[in-house]
Amino acid sequence: ENQIPATQPEPGAAAGEFAVAAFEDNTVVTITPTVLTLNGIAGGVPEIFTLQRGQCVQVQADTLGRHNANAYLDLTGSTVTSTHPVAVYGGHVQTEIPDFWVRPKDQYVTRDMLLEAMPPTSAWGNSFVLAPVVLDSTGATNPAGDLMRVLALKDSTVVFVNGQPWVTLKHNQFSDSLIISPTLVTSSKPLMVAEYAHSSYTYYGPGDPFLAIVPPMEQTYNTYTF
């Protein structure tokens, strides 16, 4: 009774989505979604597009097809390959984080668009440091935690959280967890890791959710010059 009723939105109104943009003419892009898309492409079925310089193609999940009453179709783990370099942007039209989370009854909940540039698989890594989102000048964080998502590139990827085994993932499989303190994520094979700020449930709360891709420690340096 503490959850929003499971209503059916208009197509594309609240969908997971991504877009692929080309830099060169005659760029052949192959997109394999994980779930049914708004234009009727089934999960696991590749679709091929030929893009010219400056063109892009947008993919959205089918918002009318749902796994169950409390879960939208999720495009995480979809693959994009191309004959020339492309940019890929992933996210969501509008969502709360976590989806359908239990909150005080009859309370407002913040939602927002999610958007990030997706790094190529060659830039994925094995070590990541995350921290809960600081909400104000006192250093307060959301007591419910912020969402962490890890996505595996290869089968039999063992993921550790703060040195303890957490989950073993298959190729293109992901897992979520809420974090409330600084967190070290390591893995036996390459990962992509994202952090999502938790939704607020009052008009005067800390703000809307957002998505941030976390760069691996392998891409950081110990010294910087400004």
N, C-alpha and C positions, 0 to 999 in steps of 0.2 A: 504493500500500500504506500510505501515511501518512494516509489518510482514513478516516473512519467509514464502515462499510458502509452502502449505500443501502437502509435498511429502510423499510417502509411503515407510517407511524403510524396510530393510530386517527383517525377523522374528527374534526376540530377540535382534536386534541391538540397540534399544533404549527403553527398556522395564522396567516397574516397576517390582520388583522381591523380593523374600525372600527365605531364606533357613532354614531348620530345621535339627539340628544335635543331635544325640543320644549319651548317656553316658553308657547305659546298653543294653545288648542283649535282643532281642524280645520286643523292644519298639514299641508299636502300636500307630501310629500317625494318627489323623484324621484332614485333612485340608479342609476347606470350603472357597474357594475364593469368592471375591465379584463380579468378572467379569470373562469373558472368558479367559482361560489360553492358553499358547502356545501349550500344548498337547491336547487341545480340551475339557477341563472340563469347563462346564458352570458355571456362577456365581450362588452361592447358593447351588451348588451340592457338597456334601462331597466326598472326595476321601481318602481311607485308605491305609497306607503304614506300613510295618513292617521293622524296622531298627535294625541292630546289632550295637554293640558298635563301635563308630568311624564313622559310616555311616551317610550320610545326604541326603536330598532330596531338590532340588531347584525348585521353582515355578516362572514362568515369565508370565506376562500379554501378551495377543495376540496383538502384535504391528500392525497387519494388520486389526484388528477390532477396529473401533473408534466410539465414540459417535457422533462426528461431526468433521468438518475439522480442528478445533483448540483444540482438547482435546484427549489425549491418554486414554486408559483404565487404571483405577487406582485400585490397589490392597489394598489400605487402608481400614481397617475394616475386612479384612479376618481373620478367626479364626483358631487357632491351638490348639488341645488338645492331650494329650498323656497319656499312662499308666505308664510311668516312666519320670523322669525329662529330659527336652530337652533344648537346646539353640536355639533361633530364631533370625535370623539376617534379617533386612529389608532394602530396599533402592531402587535404580534405577541404571540401567546400565550407563546411561549418560543423563543428562538433564540440562536445564536452569531453573532458579528460578526467578520469576514465569514462568510457562510454557506459551510460546507464548506471552510474555509481549511486549508491544509496546515500541520501543526504537528509537533513531535517525535513519533515513533512511540510509540503506547501511552500518550500523555499525556492526563490529564484536561483537559477544556475547560469553561470557565464559560458558562452560558446564563442568560437571564433574560427576563422579560416586558418589552416595549417599550411605552411609552404617552406620548402627547403630545396636547395640544389643537391642532387644525389651524386655522391662520389663514385667514380668507376671502380669496378672490383679490384683493379690493380692498386688502389689506394686504401683498401681495407686493411685492418690490422689485428693484433692479438692482445693488446693491453690498452685499457681505457680507464680514466678517472672521472667519476661523476660526483656532483654535489647537489643537494636539494636547493631549490630556488629560494634565495633570500627575499623576503617580502617587504622589509622596511629597514630603517636605519638602526634598529635594535638588533638586527640579525635574525629575526623570527622567520621560521619556515612553516609551511603547511603541515599540521600534525598528521594529516592523512597521507603525506608523502607525495612525491612526484613520480610520474610513470617512466620507467626505463624499458626500452625494447631492444632486443638483440636479434640480429638476422644472420644466419649462417650461409656461407658460400659453398661448403662441401658437406658430404655425409659424415656422420660420426664425429661431429664437432662437439667437444666437451667444453662446457662453459663453467668457469669458477667465479664466485663472488666472494671477495675478501678472503681468497685462498681456499674456500670450501667448494666442493663440487655442487653445482646448482642444477644443470640440465644438460642433456645430450641432444643435439639437433641434427636434422637431416638437411640436405641441400635445399635452400630457399625456405627453410622453416624458421619461425621466429618464436620468441617467448617474452612475456612481459612480467614486470615486478614493480612494486612501489618502493621507492627508496626514501628514507628519512634522515640519512646521515651520509657523509662522504663514503663513496663506494668504489672499490677497485674491481674491475671486470677483466679477466684474462681468459684465454681460450687456446685450445690445441691447434685450431685452424682459423683462417681469417673470418672476422666478423665485421658487420656494420652495426653501430650502436647509436641510438637516438634517445634523447630525453624530452619529455613533454611536461610542461608546467601544469599543475593541477588546477581544475576549475575552481572558481569561488562560488559560494552559494548565498551571498548577500549582495545587494546593490553597492554596498560600501566596502566590499572585499578587495583583495589585492589585484584583481583584474582577470582578463581572459586567459585561456590556455594558449600555449605556443609549442612549436616543434623546433628542436635544435639537434642537428647531427653532431655527434661528439667525435672529434678527430682522435685517431689512435696516438698513443704515446710515442710510437715509432716516428711520427711526423713532427715531434716537438724538439726544441733545443734547450740546452741548459743556460746559455747566455745569449743576450740580445743587446743590440746597440740602437739607440734612438737618436 
